[in-house]
Amino acid sequence: MIKEEQEDPEPPEIKEEEEDPNSQEAEHQRKDKASVSESQSQTDTRKKSVQCDTCGKPFIYKSQLTAHVKVHTGEKSHSCITCGKRFGQKSVLERHARIHTGEKAYSCSTCGKRFGQKSDLVYHVRIHTGEKPYLCNTCGRRFIGRSNLKSHMRIHTGEKPYSCSTCGKQFGHKSALERHARIHTGEKPYPCSSCGKRFGQKSDLEDHVRIHTGEKPYTCSICGKQFIQRTHLKSHMRIHTGEKPYLCNTCGKRFIDRSKLKSHMRIHAGEKPYTCNTCGKKFGRKSACERHTRIHTGEKPYPCSTCGKRFGQKSDLEAHVRIHTGEKPYLCSICGKQFIQRTHLKSHMRIHAAKEPYPCNPSVKIFGPEDNLKSDENSYWFKVSCLLNRSQITATPE
């Protein structure tokens, strides 16, 4: 009884549904499979029978092999009637001709944009679909086009096939070489439509335009401060992280970004590449030269929003604003006294260091070599103000 309960024979109807191998329909299916198999065999035979003698690449048709051989021989039998440029294949010439005629036969069904080459349309469509069929086997990154992958691979191989004919500098991308070449030629093909200023790089123009629009698309995730350029945000983030990746090999001082290191290096080299057009004074930094120029022009572009007073330097405005706010951010680590400006704290620290290059005796006016003031009295009162805290005397200049 137990054995009978365990057995579960297949239902007989399954056998009734099985196809009869002797039926007419089964015979037709066998003939179709045989025909497809024979066709594939003939195709494989053709592939193997038409082959390039130089590189061994196989082709289905002899016409394909004939066109391919021109790659090795360098033969270019098809010529453009407009510019005379020659091509190895007729189809390539036809695509090239559309550059002159302006014909754009291929249209994107999503956005309507038109293209002169079918390959350009295929590439463009992937922007809409998000398809990235080309995979980097080294890092796993994917790309829209084969050319993008090819350029990317040079990062891993270190290959730099494009060389500047002027200075010899090499580049991994042709576009990077073209941008670099404009440094030598001075070419600036990208003008600002608002102010007319021209730029050598399209990205520089895009960054500049944001000055006019006020757009600041890059936001600090820590403090919320916004920036016009991504590089500015990147440098700013190092304030929070404390990272200073740029090292001065001369003195060991480290900097947040490359531009600050470059400016710093001029201190060691004594280089002052920026000259005032009015008085000829030289500066190590462009910003310092620009600030100095305002002494001659009288320009004061920084107004106080509280009292309206204007300043030629942004740092002067910042120090002035503290008069209104009462903020004193500079603290003496020895006695705890606070100051509005760093220069005031610096002068104050000389009291603790017992260095008195600016004596309290009103009749003796000795000033340090860094002073370059028109009025001794002005400098006197500024320097003596810190020393009075210790000496507890009231000085009146003669």
Backbone torsions as a table, in degrees:
resi	resn	phi	psi	omega
1	MET	NA	-40.7	-179.6
2	ILE	-65.0	-39.9	-179.0
3	LYS	-63.1	-40.4	-179.9
4	GLU	-65.1	-35.3	179.9
5	GLU	-70.3	-31.1	-178.9
6	GLN	-75.1	-30.0	-178.1
7	GLU	-71.3	138.6	-179.9
8	ASP	-137.8	75.8	-176.0
9	PRO	-64.8	148.9	179.5
10	GLU	-64.4	142.8	177.5
11	PRO	-63.2	141.1	-177.4
12	PRO	-66.0	-21.1	-177.5
13	GLU	-67.2	-23.4	178.7
14	ILE	-64.6	-40.1	178.7
15	LYS	-66.0	-34.3	179.6
16	GLU	-67.4	-28.9	-179.6
17	GLU	-81.9	-14.5	-179.8
18	GLU	-64.2	144.8	-175.8
19	GLU	-75.4	139.3	177.6
20	ASP	-78.0	117.7	-178.0
21	PRO	-63.6	-15.3	-179.8
22	ASN	-96.6	2.3	-177.1
23	SER	-70.6	162.3	-178.9
24	GLN	-69.8	-35.5	-179.6
25	GLU	-66.0	-40.6	178.8
26	ALA	-64.1	-35.4	179.4
27	GLU	-64.8	-42.0	178.2
28	HIS	-62.8	-41.3	-180.0
29	GLN	-62.1	-39.4	178.8
30	ARG	-65.1	-38.1	179.3
31	LYS	-67.1	-39.3	179.7
32	ASP	-64.7	-43.1	179.6
33	LYS	-63.6	-40.2	179.7
34	ALA	-65.1	-37.1	-179.9
35	SER	-67.2	-43.8	178.8
36	VAL	-63.1	-42.8	-179.7
37	SER	-62.0	-40.8	179.3
38	GLU	-66.5	-38.3	179.5
39	SER	-65.1	-43.7	178.9
40	GLN	-63.7	-37.5	179.3
41	SER	-64.3	-39.7	178.5
42	GLN	-66.1	-38.6	179.4
43	THR	-64.7	-44.7	178.4
44	ASP	-60.4	-38.0	179.6
45	THR	-64.7	-41.3	179.2
46	ARG	-65.5	-39.3	179.2
47	LYS	-59.7	-41.7	-176.6
48	LYS	-76.8	-26.7	-174.7
49	SER	-80.1	-22.9	-179.8
50	VAL	-110.5	105.2	-172.4
51	GLN	-139.6	143.8	178.5
52	CYS	-74.2	126.0	-179.4
53	ASP	-70.8	-21.8	-176.9
54	THR	-83.2	-50.8	-175.7
55	CYS	-114.3	-7.1	177.3
56	GLY	81.2	5.5	-179.5
57	LYS	-68.0	131.0	-178.0
58	PRO	-89.3	151.1	178.4
59	PHE	-137.0	152.0	178.6
60	ILE	-78.1	-44.0	-175.7
61	TYR	-112.2	148.7	-179.0
62	LYS	-67.1	-32.0	179.0
63	SER	-63.9	-33.8	177.6
64	GLN	-67.7	-39.9	177.9
65	LEU	-65.1	-40.9	-179.8
66	THR	-61.0	-43.7	178.5
67	ALA	-66.7	-37.8	-178.9
68	HIS	-66.5	-38.9	-177.4
69	VAL	-57.9	-28.7	179.9
70	LYS	-64.7	-21.9	175.3
71	VAL	-63.2	-39.7	-178.9
72	HIS	-79.5	-38.4	-176.8
73	THR	-81.5	-21.1	-178.1
74	GLY	80.4	8.4	-179.6
75	GLU	-68.1	132.6	177.7
76	LYS	-132.6	88.8	-171.5
77	SER	-88.3	-7.1	-177.9
78	HIS	-109.6	123.4	-173.8
79	SER	-116.0	139.8	177.0
80	CYS	-78.2	125.5	-176.6
81	ILE	-73.5	-14.8	-178.9
82	THR	-87.9	-51.0	-175.6
83	CYS	-114.6	-8.1	177.2
84	GLY	84.8	-2.8	179.5
85	LYS	-64.3	141.3	-173.9
86	ARG	-110.3	150.6	-176.9
87	PHE	-137.1	153.2	179.4
88	GLY	-81.8	-23.1	-178.0
89	GLN	-127.0	144.9	-178.4
90	LYS	-65.4	-39.6	-178.8
91	SER	-62.6	-35.2	178.1
92	VAL	-68.6	-39.2	176.6
93	LEU	-61.8	-42.5	-179.5
94	GLU	-62.5	-39.8	177.6
95	ARG	-66.1	-40.0	179.7
96	HIS	-63.8	-38.7	-177.0
97	ALA	-59.0	-27.9	-179.0
98	ARG	-67.9	-20.0	175.6
99	ILE	-63.5	-40.7	-179.2
100	HIS	-77.4	-39.3	-176.3
101	THR	-81.4	-21.1	-178.0
102	GLY	77.8	7.3	-179.2
103	GLU	-66.8	133.3	176.9
104	LYS	-130.4	89.2	-170.9
105	ALA	-82.5	-12.0	-174.0
106	TYR	-111.4	123.2	-174.6
107	SER	-116.4	139.6	177.1
108	CYS	-79.0	124.7	-177.8
109	SER	-72.6	-14.5	-178.4
110	THR	-88.7	-51.4	-175.6
111	CYS	-115.2	-6.5	177.2
112	GLY	84.7	-3.6	179.5
113	LYS	-64.1	142.0	-174.4
114	ARG	-111.8	152.8	-176.6
115	PHE	-137.6	150.7	178.2
116	GLY	-84.1	-22.2	-179.1
117	GLN	-118.7	139.9	178.3
118	LYS	-64.4	-36.7	-180.0
119	SER	-63.7	-34.6	177.8
120	ASP	-67.2	-37.3	177.4
121	LEU	-65.8	-44.5	179.5
122	VAL	-58.9	-43.9	178.6
123	TYR	-61.9	-45.7	-177.8
124	HIS	-63.1	-41.0	-177.3
125	VAL	-59.2	-31.4	-179.8
126	ARG	-66.3	-20.5	174.9
127	ILE	-64.8	-39.6	179.6
128	HIS	-75.2	-41.4	-174.7
129	THR	-82.5	-21.6	-177.4
130	GLY	79.6	6.2	-179.1
131	GLU	-68.5	133.2	176.7
132	LYS	-134.4	85.3	-170.8
133	PRO	-80.3	-9.1	-175.6
134	TYR	-103.4	117.0	-172.7
135	LEU	-105.8	134.3	172.6
136	CYS	-84.4	118.0	-177.6
137	ASN	-73.0	-12.6	-178.5
138	THR	-85.2	-50.4	-175.5
139	CYS	-114.9	-7.4	177.3
140	GLY	85.2	0.7	179.3
141	ARG	-72.5	145.2	-177.4
142	ARG	-113.3	154.0	-175.0
143	PHE	-136.8	155.9	-178.9
144	ILE	-71.7	-44.2	-175.2
145	GLY	-122.0	159.5	179.1
146	ARG	-64.4	-36.9	-179.4
147	SER	-65.2	-34.7	177.4
148	ASN	-65.2	-42.2	177.8
149	LEU	-65.0	-42.1	-179.5
150	LYS	-60.8	-43.2	178.1
151	SER	-66.3	-41.2	-179.9
152	HIS	-61.9	-39.0	-177.4
153	MET	-59.9	-25.4	179.9
154	ARG	-67.5	-21.2	175.3
155	ILE	-64.5	-41.1	-178.7
156	HIS	-76.6	-38.3	-176.4
157	THR	-84.5	-21.2	-177.4
158	GLY	79.0	7.9	-179.3
159	GLU	-69.2	134.5	177.6
160	LYS	-135.0	84.7	-172.6
161	PRO	-80.0	-9.3	-176.4
162	TYR	-106.1	120.9	-173.7
163	SER	-117.5	137.9	178.1
164	CYS	-75.3	125.1	-177.8
165	SER	-72.1	-15.0	-179.0
166	THR	-89.3	-51.4	-175.1
167	CYS	-114.7	-7.1	176.9
168	GLY	84.7	-2.6	179.8
169	LYS	-63.0	140.9	-175.4
170	GLN	-110.0	152.3	-175.6
171	PHE	-137.8	151.2	178.2
172	GLY	-83.7	-19.5	-178.0
173	HIS	-124.6	141.1	178.7
174	LYS	-64.0	-40.1	-179.7
175	SER	-62.6	-35.5	178.6
176	ALA	-66.8	-38.4	176.4
177	LEU	-64.3	-43.2	-179.7
178	GLU	-62.4	-40.6	177.5
179	ARG	-65.2	-42.6	-179.9
180	HIS	-63.0	-39.9	-177.2
181	ALA	-57.9	-28.8	-179.0
182	ARG	-68.2	-19.0	174.9
183	ILE	-64.1	-40.1	-179.0
184	HIS	-78.1	-40.3	-176.3
185	THR	-81.7	-22.8	-177.1
186	GLY	78.0	7.1	-178.9
187	GLU	-66.2	134.6	178.2
188	LYS	-133.9	84.4	-172.3
189	PRO	-81.1	-3.1	-175.9
190	TYR	-111.8	101.6	-179.7
191	PRO	-91.7	148.0	174.8
192	CYS	-82.4	126.6	-177.5
193	SER	-71.5	-16.2	-178.5
194	SER	-88.2	-47.2	-175.0
195	CYS	-119.4	-6.6	177.3
196	GLY	85.8	-6.2	179.3
197	LYS	-63.2	140.9	-174.5
198	ARG	-110.5	152.6	-176.9
199	PHE	-135.1	149.8	178.6
200	GLY	-82.8	-21.6	-178.9
201	GLN	-121.1	139.8	179.1
202	LYS	-63.6	-37.6	179.7
203	SER	-64.3	-34.8	177.6
204	ASP	-66.4	-38.3	176.9
205	LEU	-63.9	-43.9	-179.6
206	GLU	-61.3	-40.1	177.2
207	ASP	-65.7	-41.2	-178.3
208	HIS	-64.6	-41.0	-177.1
209	VAL	-57.6	-30.7	-179.3
210	ARG	-66.8	-20.2	174.8
211	ILE	-64.2	-38.9	-179.9
212	HIS	-77.0	-39.3	-176.0
213	THR	-83.1	-21.2	-177.3
214	GLY	79.3	4.5	-179.0
215	GLU	-68.7	133.2	176.4
216	LYS	-132.5	85.0	-171.1
217	PRO	-79.5	-7.9	-176.5
218	TYR	-106.9	116.2	-173.4
219	THR	-114.3	136.1	176.2
220	CYS	-74.5	124.8	-177.3
221	SER	-73.3	-12.3	-177.9
222	ILE	-94.1	-52.3	-175.7
223	CYS	-111.5	-6.8	176.8
224	GLY	83.3	-0.3	179.3
225	LYS	-65.5	141.9	-176.1
226	GLN	-111.2	153.4	-175.0
227	PHE	-137.9	154.3	179.0
228	ILE	-76.9	-39.3	-176.2
229	GLN	-115.1	149.5	177.9
230	ARG	-65.0	-36.4	-179.3
231	THR	-64.3	-33.9	177.9
232	HIS	-66.4	-40.9	177.8
233	LEU	-64.8	-42.4	-179.4
234	LYS	-59.8	-43.7	178.0
235	SER	-66.7	-40.7	-179.9
236	HIS	-61.5	-39.2	-178.0
237	MET	-60.0	-27.1	-179.9
238	ARG	-70.4	-19.2	174.7
239	ILE	-65.1	-40.6	179.7
240	HIS	-74.4	-39.4	-176.7
241	THR	-83.5	-20.3	-177.8
242	GLY	79.4	5.8	-179.3
243	GLU	-71.0	133.5	175.6
244	LYS	-135.7	83.9	-170.3
245	PRO	-79.4	-9.0	-176.0
246	TYR	-103.4	115.1	-172.7
247	LEU	-105.8	133.9	173.1
248	CYS	-83.6	118.0	-177.7
249	ASN	-73.0	-12.2	-178.8
250	THR	-85.8	-49.4	-175.4
251	CYS	-116.5	-6.4	177.8
252	GLY	84.3	-0.6	179.4
253	LYS	-70.0	143.5	-177.3
254	ARG	-113.2	154.1	-174.7
255	PHE	-135.5	156.6	-178.2
256	ILE	-71.0	-41.6	-179.0
257	ASP	-135.1	167.3	-174.8
258	ARG	-65.5	-36.3	-177.8
259	SER	-63.2	-37.7	178.6
260	LYS	-69.0	-37.8	176.4
261	LEU	-64.9	-42.1	-179.4
262	LYS	-61.6	-42.6	177.6
263	SER	-65.9	-40.4	179.9
264	HIS	-63.1	-38.9	-177.3
265	MET	-61.5	-24.5	179.3
266	ARG	-68.9	-21.9	176.6
267	ILE	-65.2	-43.8	-179.9
268	HIS	-71.0	-38.4	-177.1
269	ALA	-81.1	-17.8	-176.4
270	GLY	73.1	14.3	-177.5
271	GLU	-77.4	133.6	177.3
272	LYS	-135.7	83.3	-172.4
273	PRO	-79.7	-8.6	-176.0
274	TYR	-107.0	123.4	-174.0
275	THR	-117.4	136.1	175.4
276	CYS	-73.1	125.7	-178.2
277	ASN	-69.9	-17.6	-177.6
278	THR	-88.3	-51.7	-174.3
279	CYS	-113.8	-7.0	177.1
280	GLY	83.0	1.5	179.2
281	LYS	-64.6	141.7	-175.8
282	LYS	-107.1	151.0	-177.4
283	PHE	-137.3	150.5	177.7
284	GLY	-81.7	-20.2	-178.5
285	ARG	-125.5	143.4	179.9
286	LYS	-64.1	-41.7	-179.1
287	SER	-62.3	-35.6	178.5
288	ALA	-66.9	-39.0	177.9
289	CYS	-65.2	-40.9	179.8
290	GLU	-65.3	-40.0	178.2
291	ARG	-65.6	-41.8	180.0
292	HIS	-62.6	-39.4	-177.7
293	THR	-57.5	-30.6	-178.5
294	ARG	-68.0	-18.2	174.7
295	ILE	-64.3	-39.2	-179.6
296	HIS	-78.0	-40.3	-175.8
297	THR	-82.4	-21.1	-177.1
298	GLY	76.1	7.6	-178.7
299	GLU	-66.8	135.0	178.0
300	LYS	-133.2	84.2	-171.9
301	PRO	-81.6	-2.6	-175.0
302	TYR	-112.2	101.1	179.5
303	PRO	-91.9	148.3	174.8
304	CYS	-81.9	125.8	-177.6
305	SER	-72.1	-13.6	-178.9
306	THR	-90.4	-50.8	-175.5
307	CYS	-115.1	-6.5	177.2
308	GLY	85.6	-5.5	179.2
309	LYS	-63.3	141.9	-174.4
310	ARG	-111.5	152.8	-177.0
311	PHE	-136.1	150.2	178.8
312	GLY	-83.0	-22.1	-179.5
313	GLN	-119.7	141.3	178.5
314	LYS	-64.6	-37.6	179.6
315	SER	-64.2	-34.0	177.8
316	ASP	-67.1	-39.0	177.7
317	LEU	-64.3	-43.8	-179.4
318	GLU	-61.0	-41.9	178.2
319	ALA	-66.2	-39.1	179.7
320	HIS	-64.4	-41.4	-177.9
321	VAL	-58.8	-29.8	-179.6
322	ARG	-67.5	-20.8	174.9
323	ILE	-64.3	-39.5	179.4
324	HIS	-75.1	-40.2	-174.9
325	THR	-84.6	-21.8	-177.3
326	GLY	79.6	5.4	-179.0
327	GLU	-69.4	134.8	176.5
328	LYS	-132.1	86.0	-171.0
329	PRO	-80.3	-8.7	-175.9
330	TYR	-102.7	112.2	-172.1
331	LEU	-108.5	133.0	174.8
332	CYS	-77.0	121.3	-176.7
333	SER	-72.9	-11.5	-177.1
334	ILE	-94.7	-51.7	-175.6
335	CYS	-110.8	-8.0	176.4
336	GLY	85.5	-0.7	179.2
337	LYS	-67.3	143.9	-176.8
338	GLN	-113.2	153.2	-175.5
339	PHE	-137.8	153.6	179.2
340	ILE	-74.9	-40.1	-176.3
341	GLN	-117.7	151.8	178.3
342	ARG	-65.3	-35.8	-179.7
343	THR	-63.3	-35.0	177.6
344	HIS	-65.8	-42.2	177.6
345	LEU	-64.6	-40.8	-179.5
346	LYS	-61.0	-44.8	178.7
347	SER	-65.3	-39.3	179.0
348	HIS	-62.6	-37.3	-177.0
349	MET	-64.1	-20.0	178.8
350	ARG	-67.1	-22.8	177.9
351	ILE	-65.8	-45.5	-178.9
352	HIS	-71.1	-31.9	-178.7
353	ALA	-80.2	-3.2	179.9
354	ALA	58.2	33.5	175.1
355	LYS	-112.1	122.9	-175.7
356	GLU	-125.1	72.2	176.5
357	PRO	-71.2	-11.9	179.9
358	TYR	-123.2	87.6	-172.9
359	PRO	-65.2	159.2	-177.9
360	CYS	-83.4	-17.0	-179.5
361	ASN	-64.9	113.5	-176.0
362	PRO	-60.2	-25.5	-176.6
363	SER	-81.3	-11.7	-179.9
364	VAL	-112.5	114.4	-177.6
365	LYS	-113.0	93.8	178.4
366	ILE	-116.3	128.0	-176.4
367	PHE	-125.0	149.6	-179.1
368	GLY	-66.6	161.2	-177.4
369	PRO	-65.9	-18.0	-178.8
370	GLU	-79.0	-12.4	-180.0
371	ASP	-74.2	135.0	176.7
372	ASN	-142.4	55.8	-174.6
373	LEU	-102.7	148.1	179.3
374	LYS	-71.6	-32.5	-175.6
375	SER	-115.8	120.5	175.8
376	ASP	-64.2	-36.0	-177.9
377	GLU	-61.7	-43.4	179.6
378	ASN	-61.0	-46.6	-179.7
379	SER	-66.1	-36.8	-179.5
380	TYR	-59.0	-51.4	-177.4
381	TRP	-64.2	-36.1	-179.2
382	PHE	-66.6	-44.6	-177.7
383	LYS	-74.1	-36.6	-177.0
384	VAL	-73.3	-26.3	-175.3
385	SER	-55.8	-35.5	179.3
386	CYS	-75.4	-38.5	-176.0
387	LEU	-70.8	-25.0	-179.3
388	LEU	-62.9	-27.4	179.6
389	ASN	-61.6	-33.7	-178.8
390	ARG	-89.0	-44.3	-173.3
391	SER	-78.6	-20.9	179.3
392	GLN	54.3	40.4	177.2
393	ILE	-119.6	159.3	175.9
394	THR	-110.4	117.8	-175.3
395	ALA	-107.2	137.6	175.9
396	THR	-124.3	118.1	-177.7
397	PRO	-66.8	148.9	178.9
398	GLU	-71.3	NA	NA
